[in-house]
Amino acid sequence: MRVYQRIKQEREKKKFSQTYLALELKLDQSQYSRRENGAIPFTVDELLKIAEILRVRPEKFFGIIDDECPVAKSDEGIVKIIGLYETCIKEKDERIALLTYQLNNKIVKK
């Protein structure tokens, strides 16, 4: 599961609307929706703010901590853990690429 999917899942679990989170992030609802659908990546500041609003640790969005973490009791469990790990690595690489691009193009968020 990707970061934006985990955010959506957690938001829906806590019964918050996209509009509410958008207002808290100082975004239009449509801008928030594009982030939550994966069209635009969340910034680090946005991830931290969303975690604060939803009262979860930011690591949860990356699958590092999870209430239902699979236990490797079988080959299937090991495959699930490897899949989660590979997803986290891919998302980390995407985030690094975005931050590198922002740094190289002197795009600064205040």
N, C-alpha and C positions, 0 to 999 in steps of 0.2 A: 504494500500500500504506500502511496506517495504522501508527501507532507500535506499537500492541499486536501487530499482525501481524508487524512486523519483530522485535520482542522475542521472540515465540514462535519465529519462524524461526531466529533466532540461538541461542536456548536449545536448540532441537532439533539444530541443527548442531553445537553443542558437547557434546551428549549429557548435558545437565543435566535433572533432573526438576523438575516444578513444585513438588514437596514440598521439594526442596533450596533452590530460590530463595525459597519461602515462609518457610522457617526462617531463612534469611539476612536476610530483610526483617522478621522477627518478626511474620509473618502466619500465619493458618491457611491450609492448602492451598486451601480453598474460596474464601477471600478473594483469594488470588493468582489462582486460576482465573478469577474474575469480572473481574479487571483484564486478564488476558491474552486474555479473550474480548471485551473492549471494553465490558462492562456498567458498569464503574467505571474512571475514568481513573487512571493511575499518577500519583503525586505527583512533583515534581521530585526530591526526595530519593531516592525509590524508583528513578527512572530513572538517577540517578547511581550508586546502589549496584549496580543490575543491570549497568550498563556496566562497573563495576569487577569484578564477579564474572565476567562473560563476557569480560573483557579486550578490550573494544572502546571506541571513543570514543563518547560519548553522541550525537554528531551522526549517527551511523549509523542510529539509531532514527528520525530525521526525514528520512532519505534525502538528507541534505546531502553525506555522503560514502558511497561505496558501491564495493565491489570490482568491480561490474559496471555502472558508470555508463554509460548509453547515450550514444553519440556521435552528434551531429547530422550524419550524412552524407547524409540524405535528408529529405523532408517527414515521413516516418514517425518518424524520429529526433527531429525538432523537436517533433512532436505528443507524443511520449513525455516529452520534457523539460518541455514546458508542463504536461502532466498531473502529473508529479512536483512541479513548482513549485506548482501549484494545490492539490495534496494537502497539501503542507507549509504553505502559507498557511492552509488550512482548519484543520489541526491546531493551528497557532499561535493562531488566533482562538479555538478551543475552549479551549485552555490559558489564554489571557488571560481569557476569560469565567469559567472556574473560579477562577482566582486572584483576580479582581475580586470574585466572590461571596464567597470565603473572607475577603478583606480587609474587605468591607463588613459581613460578619456576624461579624467578629472571630474567625474560626476559625483558630487558630494551631497548627501542627505543631511539636513540640519534638524 
